[in-house]
Amino acid sequence: MMKTTVTPADIGKIVRDARKDAGLRQHELAGAAGVGLRFIVDLEAGKPTAQVGKVLQVLAALGCSVEIVPPPEADATAPAAVHDTGRRPR
């Protein structure tokens, strides 16, 4: 299995290419994804601080998929402490 590392610039190029292939203008993609035009401009430029939730919205609007593969040593029986529930200790 080949391991690939994706950079913000790579994501930006994928988004731009997929948008153009779909025949969409940036503002049309922004509307379809529920994000602002400035976000699309920044995302396509490879802005490294783009909000991951919005990036996922844009990718979904384009029909792109994302796969995250845990490292081989990750175990499905890992203690619950490594799974963030969003709750903070009191």
N, C-alpha and C positions, 0 to 999 in steps of 0.2 A: 504494500500500500504506500502510495506516495504522500508525503506530508507537505502541505503547502501553507505558507503564511501569507495572509492577505493584509495589505496595508490600506489606510484610508484612501490613498490615491488609486489603488486597484478597485476599490468599491466605487469610487467616483467614476472611473472609466466604465465599469460594468453598467452603472446606472445610466450614464450618458449614452452608451451604445444601445442599451435596451430601449431607452426612451426614443432615440432616433429610429430604431428598427420598428417601433410601434407607431411611428409617424406623429409623435406628440411633441408639442412645444413645452418648454419648461413650466409655464404657468398652467398648462393643461394637466401635466403630471402632478403639480402641486395641488390642484383642485381635486384630482382623482384620489390622491393619497391623504388628503386632509392636512396638508402642511403648507407653510408659506413659500412663496416664490424664492425669497432670500435663502431659505433652507435648501432648496433644490440647487440653487447656484453654488452655495458653499459645499454641499455634498459632492457635486460633480467636480468641484475644484480640489477635492480631497481633504477638506477641513478635518483635522484629527479630533476635534472636540464635539463632533456632531452627536446629538442625543440618540442613543441606541434604539429607543422605542420608535422614534420618528424614522430612523434609517430602516427599521423593519417594516414600517408602514409603507414606505416608498418601494422597497423591494417587493412587498406583497402586491402592491398596485400594479407593478410591472410583471407580475407572475414569476418572479425569481424565487428561488428557495435558498435556505441557509442550512448548512449542516455543521454541527459542532460535535467533534468526536473527542471523548475524554481520552486522556493518556492511557496506554495499555495497563499500567499498574493500578488504575482506578478500579475500585471494586464496588459492585452493586450492594454489597452488604456493609458498606462504610457506616460508621456511627452517625446517628441522626444529627449530631453537633455540626457536621460539615454541611448540612443542608439548611440554608438560611430560610427561615419561615417568615421573615420580616418583623418578627417580634424581638424586642430588646429586653435584656434582663432588667429586673427592678432593683 
